[in-house]
Amino acid sequence: MKFKGVVIMNNDMDCNVEFSSDNIYETKCPLIYALEIIGQKWKLPIMWYLFENEFTRYNELKRKVKGITNMMLTKSLKELVEHNLIIRIQYETIPPKVEYALTERGKSLLPALKELSEWGEEQLKLDNFK
């Protein structure tokens, strides 16, 4: 069984995608692809902190992103670098110094995240959470 869905991405682009009832993740939907890139638990808090603080060292991120382990921080940073959402800057000093910052591609995601955050606030109010 299949059904047709239309995902409106912006005024210039609409994505007509045929979804199979078997597995929606086998489609080439841009929204699902975007969520695969940023949907992991720790990536958004990392990106949000980098937006507010520009160049940030690893240990500062570790302190500010509450609850994240070294393994998950390293994995998340590596994946964000691979997708060109953040940049890793290594300085040739002793001891070694590494900083992370958002790329232009990463910064371009922030308006959508702000909108999603505002939508989430509305949902919290509607669901009577504080």
C-alpha positions in Angstrom: 0.0 0.0 0.0 1.3 3.5 -0.9 0.1 7.0 -0.3 1.2 10.3 -1.7 2.5 13.1 0.5 3.5 16.6 -0.2 6.1 18.2 2.0 6.3 22.0 1.5 9.9 23.0 2.1 9.6 26.6 1.2 7.9 28.8 -1.4 10.2 27.7 -4.2 10.3 23.9 -3.6 7.7 21.3 -2.9 8.7 17.7 -2.6 6.2 15.2 -4.0 7.2 11.9 -2.3 5.5 8.6 -2.6 5.7 6.9 0.8 5.6 3.2 1.0 3.7 1.9 4.1 6.6 -0.6 4.5 9.4 1.8 5.3 9.2 5.6 5.0 13.0 5.8 5.5 13.7 4.3 2.1 12.3 7.4 0.3 14.5 10.3 -0.7 12.7 12.8 1.4 14.8 15.9 2.2 13.2 16.3 5.6 14.1 12.8 6.7 17.6 13.3 5.4 18.0 16.5 7.4 16.7 14.8 10.5 19.3 12.0 10.0 22.0 14.6 10.0 20.9 16.6 13.1 18.5 14.3 14.8 20.9 12.7 17.2 20.3 13.7 20.9 23.4 15.8 21.4 23.9 17.5 18.0 21.4 20.3 18.5 22.6 21.3 21.9 26.2 21.4 20.6 25.2 23.5 17.6 23.1 25.8 19.8 26.0 26.4 22.1 28.4 27.1 19.2 25.9 29.6 17.8 25.9 31.5 21.1 29.7 31.3 21.7 31.4 31.0 18.3 34.9 29.5 18.8 34.7 26.9 21.6 37.2 24.4 23.0 36.3 20.8 23.5 36.4 20.9 27.3 34.1 23.9 27.4 31.6 22.1 25.2 31.9 19.1 27.6 31.1 21.3 30.5 28.2 23.2 28.9 26.4 20.3 27.2 25.2 18.7 30.4 25.2 14.9 30.6 27.2 14.2 27.4 30.0 11.7 27.7 33.4 12.1 26.1 32.6 9.4 23.6 29.3 10.9 22.5 30.8 14.4 22.3 33.7 13.2 20.1 31.3 11.2 17.9 28.8 14.1 17.5 31.6 16.6 16.7 33.1 14.3 14.2 29.7 13.8 12.4 29.0 17.5 12.4 32.4 18.2 10.9 31.8 15.5 8.2 28.5 17.2 7.3 30.3 20.6 7.2 28.0 22.0 9.9 30.9 22.8 12.1 34.6 23.3 11.6 37.4 21.9 13.7 40.4 24.3 14.1 43.6 22.7 15.4 46.4 25.0 16.5 50.0 23.8 16.4 50.8 24.6 20.0 52.0 22.7 23.0 49.8 21.5 24.5 47.6 21.1 21.4 44.6 23.4 21.2 41.4 22.6 19.2 38.4 24.8 18.8 35.0 24.3 17.1 32.8 26.8 15.4 29.7 26.7 13.2 30.3 26.9 9.4 28.1 29.1 7.2 26.2 25.9 6.4 25.6 25.3 10.1 24.5 28.9 10.6 22.0 28.6 7.8 20.2 25.9 9.8 19.6 28.2 12.8 16.5 30.1 11.5 14.7 26.7 11.0 15.8 25.6 14.5 14.5 28.9 15.9 11.1 28.3 14.2 11.0 24.7 15.5 11.8 25.9 19.0 9.0 28.4 18.9 6.6 25.7 17.7 7.8 23.5 20.6 7.0 26.3 23.0 3.5 26.5 21.7 3.1 22.7 22.0 4.3 22.8 25.6 1.7 25.4 26.4 -1.0 23.5 24.6 -0.1 20.4 26.5 0.0 22.3 29.9 3.7 21.8 30.6 5.8 24.4 32.3 
